[in-house]
């Protein structure tokens, strides 16, 4: 066992403390000390010069500010007793720099000791957050945090995953289907369980009748850009399919308006040459399906739009990163019935009434779709993610009758 | 089957004898016919072309013809003749676990591949067969049912050899004793050497260096291909490769010819001239495209390599987008005197480092 541990690099805390994690008491959910620590981290990050450079770090700092944490706390009842489940082992995705931070925050707010495997690739954002944590933890009032938080890196081939799995009460696995399958080879204790974030599929729905009246189309385009291109259209919440509803001539006009604005916005997007080839492979593979498709004549390879003549059940197979969008003109959103399956995560929308959407979901009772959010909000972190309430799933309720 | 492309006429002229205007005219008309042929004969190809809205009658120049990514031959079985006409299936040399390309050849396409290869190589080696030293092991061609790219290359080039010797034994060890007697037997003759670039370096040059044996190959001509990826990781340049080989066996550096080619377009290879440039023959061409919009790059400008060839008729591989980066240096004016485009290959397109939640993108799209 010892040799496994030597292969772990500690970005925060140390080996000696890691060996004692199972003896540490859990905290209440949203405990005062957790909120104090995270809000101190927020202040520290806002002060640190690196934060200005990275909007994702700034957003993270903003999420951790005291007012937000108290607002979140309100949603959880204070009548019951909820405590952390104990030790959470987080496996963060390797190519989203700040995701590990949100996973950690959910683990802290739910009252746990957290062991977080940060991305294997080196990101400046990870460094900035780790440095801020160290700085905050060096203050005497936060010296306990070193017993409760571990930020680590290790080679995937090492035995560390096996060891850390044997220690934990909940294992949180990000990074998609393959990573989940890899990590699941290692046993966890009998009462422990996995919270997994698998590969998901997301789409957008736009009400053309509303969009044609939009005064600020550039803003809508910017929001859509942030949902898609900002993460190379490869985040699980990034739309790959755009469903249009509305009057026929409005749909036509709305598409022109929308995509012209996107075309302007993506001037800043850097397209990898490899992705251009991937797009062509994706298109030709999709053409083999029995649904007629036609690619709209592209201005360049940054934006490809493929019009599909019908929604086939396997439409989620045909996707490509970096600006590859399927489009479908629907008579109504109820047509989604033919495609939505368990893989569906986020529906980004524009121009629909929230109450109508709530009724729609209740009526349709889909197997998928965990989030319905306005365009521009798909990547916003929320303690409800992928259909899990992270606070509840990472804590336990003690019942006293 | 009537001839879609008039290859017989082209086989009568010299392989580097068409200047820009004539070649462009010829390629445009012939490749357009091939596109129509495959559209008619391959349902899968037709679906692809319909998806991009191809209107073939509106296309006049071959640079505007659609191209398939070479990866399509890994994903799909693509052929434009009845399956019973297939006489040979070529596969790419994928490492284990990776999907391999499958290229289906009928008698006609296969025969033209051989004829064209002969024509191109003969312009470097001469028409006479030569004693041939194969810088590889005989074991790579043992399984003749499925042709690997390495095996196919060796077999393809073997027809230029009168007497042949594999320089490596089954264990990839240099067979010095047999090489000595082979060279003794053919003293004074031109020796044709063939091998894959990395094998030449790893198992021929390095082993010679180790053994201290310096064969006299001052009369030798070396043709090698297969790419520089492994040598780049050892920081061996083309110039160094040639110089070191000259040092160890006396071969004239201008008699060392790299070639660029792929199993998806066997036959129409691109040979390196004595000035270090790869040349397109009359049977094929290279187009370097800008990744941003697939427009044609200027001379000297880096981009993705497309290769077009007049040979693929039994499968829709006449216009292919590779995953290699390259640069066209010029056309018709290489100091070596060969007409047509000349170019350099830079290497594979870099794997995309993209963002996103799933860790698997890179492995999925290798």
Interface residues (C-beta under 8 A of the other chain):
Chain A: X93 X94 X95 X96 X99 X174 X175 X176 X177 X178 X179 X197 X199 X200 X230 X231 X232 X233 X234 X235 X236 X237 X238 X271 X272 X273 X274 X275 X276 X277 X278 X280 X281 X283 X284 X285 X286 X287 X288 X292 X293 X294 X295 X297 X298 X299 X300 X301 X302 X306 X321 X322
Chain B: X44 X47 X48 X50 X51 X52 X53 X68 X69 X71 X72 X75 X76 X291 X292 X293 X294 X304 X321 X323 X325 X349 X350 X351 X352 X353 X354 X355 X356 X357 X358 X359 X360 X361 X363 X365
